[in-house]
Each structure stands twice: as C-alpha cells, then as structure tokens.
Amino acid sequence: MSPRKAAALRATDDARTLRDHLVTTAQRLLAEGSAATLTVRAIARAAGVADGVLYNHFPDKDTLLATAVRAHVDEAQRALGPLPAPGEAAVAGNLRTYLRAGLDLHRAVLPVFASLLATPVVLTRFAELPAAHSDWRMLLSDYLTGEQRLGRIAPGADTTAAAAILVGICHDQVLGALLPGMASPTVDPDAVVTTLLAGIGPLE
C-alpha cells in the first residue's frame, strides 16, 4: 500500500477499507453541496488519495456517488430506531411516531436527492443498489395493514391512501423548505393524526 493510501486510511481512525473511506468522503461532500459540481479530483483530494485511486474501486464517479447516497439513506433509516408494531400501544400515538420519524428521514435525505436532480444517472444507479434497512414507507404501510387486520383500523379504510397522505406531508414540509419562497406552513403531527384517524378509525 502506498504511503498516501495508508495516510488516508489512518485518517479514518478505524479499520475501514479504502473503498469505504471513499464512500464516506463522497457521502460527506454530497451532504455539503451539489453533486452536479462534484468532480473526481474533488473527491480524491478530500479523501487524501490520488485521482486514479477511485477507479481501483468504482468504474466511474456516478457509481461512487450512488453508493454514497445508498450509505447516507441507510444511515438515516437506521437512525430512526425501532418503530411501533401493530397492536402495540395506541394507534394514534404510533402514527405520530411514524410521522415524526418520516419527517426526520426526509429532512436527512431529500436535500441530497435534490442536489442529484441534474445527474439522473446517479439516481438510477442508486435505485439498483440493495438497501441495508427496511424503507420507512414500507414499514408504515405494513403497520397500517397490520392494524387493520387487528380491527384497530376500520376494515374498509384505504390504508394505501392513508400512508400516501403521511408520505405526502413529509414531502410537502421538507421539499417546501428547500425551495425559495415555497415553504409550507408547519403542520402539527398531533393534528394530522387526529384528522387522519377521523377517516380511517374503527366505528365506535
């Protein structure tokens, strides 16, 4: 291993490989700015390696960026911690937990995805990579379906539409804040859940 590679690995302060170091570096740079202006040279310089080192581990910059986005999303999913399971506690409280988790997740990942709109190939390759953690939207959908089976949500309620409402609120709150002059009024998760349950709650 060259002295420069060794120095880059020492900078990580753990046993990660050089490939992992490149992914972590690209992940940090994506969080700091736009992917459209991120060059191989900039990534290599930030990682403390020669430009060509990137191609020892990735076929091109887009694949490295897609891998970095996957790592970023997986970290954000993991940071949510365990979410309520069907039958636990009260439905209203559980949905508030899911909504707050969704807002946290979207605040963490949407700015990065917004910076990639000018580089759709990265988004395409990201979609092809396997996720390390279950997607929040799927967990939410499964939760609602499970509660419906238990009779804690009305049998005729459209749980797909209910999940879409909560996902849409997350998009509205976070994307609006990213667009100048488009910020939406802040919603109260308690009010959202109360309103939603008025439509999907079981009949008394």
N, C-alpha and C positions, 0 to 999 in steps of 0.2 A: 504494500500500500504506500502511495506517495506521501511525503510529509504534509502536503496540502490536504489530501483526503483525511489523513489522521487528525489534523488540526480541526477539520470540520466535524469529525465525529466526536472529538473531545469536547467541542463546544456544546454538544447536546447534553453532556453530563449524564449519559446513561448508555445502555448497550444497544441503542437503535442502530440499524444498518444505515449506510449512506443513502440508500433508496428512501428509507423512512425520513431521513433528515431532509432530503429534497422535497418530499411531500409536505412535511411540516413547515418548511420555509415557504413553499408556494401557497400553502393554506394561510399563513400569516400575511403574505403580500396581498392575497385576494381580499382578505378582510380589511386591509388598509386602503385599497384603491381599486381602480378599474382593470379588469382582465384585458380589455382591448389594448391597453398601452403596456402590458407586462411582457417583457422580452426574455428570451433565454439568457441573455447576458445579465439582465437584472436579477433573475432568479439565482443564477450561478454566483454572482457577486454577493448576494445576500446570504447564500449558503456557504460561501467561502471556498468554492471549488472552481476549477477551470470550466469554461463554457461547454466543452465536449463531454464532460462527465455526465451531464444529463442524458445524453444519448446512449450511455452504457446501461441505463436502467429503464428508459422510456423511448419509444420510437419517435416521439415528437413532443413539442411543448403542449399541444392540446390534450394529449393523453395524461401528461403530468398534471395539468390543471384540473382535468376531470377527476383524477384520483384524489387530488387535494380537496375538491368540492365534496366528493363522497366522504372523505375523512371528516370534513367540517360538519356535514349533515349528521353523520353517525355520532359525533361528539355531542351535538346539540340534542339529538334524540336520547342519548344516554344520560345527559344532564337532567332530563325531565324526571328521572327516577321512576319507581313503580306507580302505575295509575290504578284507580279503583276497578275491581272486578264486578261483574253482575251479581246482584244480591247483597253486596256489601253496603253498610250504612244506608243513607238516604239518596234517592236518585237525584234530587235537586243539588245536594252538596257534591255528589260525584260529578255531575255535569259542570258545576262551577270549577271543579278541579281540572277537568278536561279542557275547559275553555281557557283557563289561565295558563295551563301547560301549552296549549296551542298558540296562544299569544306570545309566550316566551320563545317557543320554537320558531315562529315566523319572524320575530324580531332578530333572531340569531342568523337565520339563513336567507331571508328574502333580499337583504342588501347585497349579498354575494351573487345571488341569481340575477338581480337587476343589473349588476356590472357585467354579466355574461350575455346580455341580450344581443350585443354586437358580434358575438362569437358563438353562433348556434351549434357549431361542430362540437364544442366543449360540452354543451348541454346534451347533445345526442349521445356522446360517449359516456357521460355521467349516467344517463338513463340505462345504459347497458351494464353498468357495474353492480354487483350484488351488494345489498345493504347488510350492515352488521347488526342492525336493530330493527324491530318492527316499526313501521311507519305510524306516526300519531294518528293520521286519518283512518287507517285500517283498525287501529286499536279502538278509536272512538266508534266506528261503525260496528265493530264486533261487540262492544259494550252495549250499545243501544239494542242490537239484535238479541243479546243475551237477556237484557232486562225485559224485553217484550216477551220472550219465551217464559219468563218467570211471572208474567202477569203484572209487572210493576210499571209497564207502559201499555197503553191501550192496544189491543190486538189489531185494530185496523189502522193504526198510525203508520205513516210512511217514514220509517227510520232513516232511509237513504236521504230523503229531503231534510230531515232534522239534522243529520250530520253535515249536509251541504250548507245549511244555514250557519252552523257554528264555524265551519271552514271559511265561508264567505266573510263572516265578521272578522276573522283573523286577517284575511287578505285586505279587507277594507281598512282596518285600523293601521296595519303596518305599511302597505303599499301607499296609502294616502299620505303617510308621514314622509315617504321617500320622494314624493313628487311635489315640487314647489307650488304652493297655493292650493293644494288638493287635500290637505289634511282633513280627516273626518272628525266630527265631534267624538270625544272619548265615550265609549259605552261602558256601562256598569255590568260586569258579569252576572251579578245577582238579578238585575232587571232583565237581562237577556234570558237567563234560565227560567225565571218566573213566567215570562211571556211565552217561551217555547213550550213549557210544560202545560200551559193553559190549552195548548192544541194537541199534545200527544199524551197527556196524563190519563190514567185509567179513570173511568167513570166511578163516582162515589156511590 
